Each structure stands twice: as C-alpha cells, then as structure tokens.
Amino acid sequence: MKNEKIREIVVMAMLTAIVVVLQLIGTVIRFGPFSVSLTLIPIVIGAALFGPLAGAWLGFVFGLVVLLSGDAAPFLAVNIIGTILTVEIKGAAAGFCSGLVYKVLQGKNRIIQTSLAAIVCPFVNTILFLIGCLLFFMPTLSLWASSFGFENVYAYMILGLVGGNFLFEVLINAIFSPIILKLIDVGVFNK
C-alpha cells in the first residue's frame, strides 16, 4: 500500500512536469492563432492511472502554464477574470471528465476505454473554451472575426479559433494515449 502511494506520487510528479514541458513546447506549434495542446495526452494518462481528481490536477496545471506562458495574452488583455476562469475550468474539467469516462468504462476493452477518455478530454476542453468565449469575449471576438474576414462570429469561433486545433488534438489523443498507457502498463506497473 505504501509503495503504491509512493509510486502514485512519483508518477503524478513526472506527469505534472511533462504537462509543463509539453505546454511550453506546444506554444510554438500553432493551428490558427492558438497553440496546439499536446498536453492533453499526459492529462488523459494521469486520469486513467489515478482517477478523475488526478486528471483535474493535471488539467489545472495545464491551465496555469497556459496563463503564465503568455499563450492566453490576447484574452487576458480583454478580461483577466474571464480568462483565468475559462482557462482553469476548461483544463481541470477536461482532466476530470476524462478520468470519469475511464472509470465508468472500467472492465471494458482497455483500448476503447482509453480512446474514449482521450476523446472526451479535448472535447470538454474545447466546449468549455467556446462557452468561456460566449460568456466573456463576444464583443472582442466579433471584432477579431471581422478583421479576419468572417461575417459570422460563430463561424470564426469554430473555424478560426478551434476547428483544426480540435481535430488535431482528438486524433493525437485517441492514437497516442492508448499506446502510451499500454507501454506504462507493461514497463512500470508489471515489475
């Protein structure tokens, strides 16, 4: 029992560090105006290994790095509180929901279980980002949309802000999360 707790603490510390590093590296990889989040993979892995609260913690750290790295600067310039709430809630909720889906499907096919948890993570992250945009940034988004030639702010939000990024994140998560979790199972927990 004590060894399991120590292992959990060590693995969570490593996943936390990986979240920080991947998010900082990810700030230079862009689809449209925002960076691609490779960080969702370790969030899914942590949520699968240790549950929804671990996923929420990793998602919270992801949000913190987004805020501190300057990646959210355009939104911070418009509404500081709205940006902090949106970024932290979407990250923590994405990790929590991913862990919840994984837990609910416990005992099913592990690849399908992990893949669905991996798809839920970017889905929740993106949906809550869009909700945050609706609640806190609509006048600014309308200006941004027209400056990029979009007549419809909602089309801009879907096509300009999240479209390619969301598809990339879903594909990367659905492919790599089950593979990485399987490698962890084989290499770390079966010794």
C-alpha angles and dihedrals in degrees: 000000000000091000091050091053091048090049090050092050092048094046092046090050090051092047090048090053091047090052090053095046095044093048092049091048091043092059089078095050108080141180105187117328097332135065124255114247114229085163094086091076096067088042090057091045092051092046091050095047100041109015141253096313091055089050090049091051092050090046090051091052089049089054092047091053091047089054096044097042094061092246090123094044096115089056095040088056089059104039122357098189093043091050095048092047093046096046097044097041094047093049097046093042092049091054093043094049091046090054091045093053090047091050094047090052093048111144094026125106104310095219093052091042092053094041093053091047088049092052093047092055098064091035093058091040092053097041092051090046089054091047089051089051091052093048101042113015113035099118091049093044089052089056092046091048094053092045089056092048098258115140092193121056091205091055088051091050093051101036101028104035109028114004106094093025092055094048091048092050093048093050095044093046095045092050104039104033095066091044094049093045090051091050090050091050092051098040108033112023100038098060 
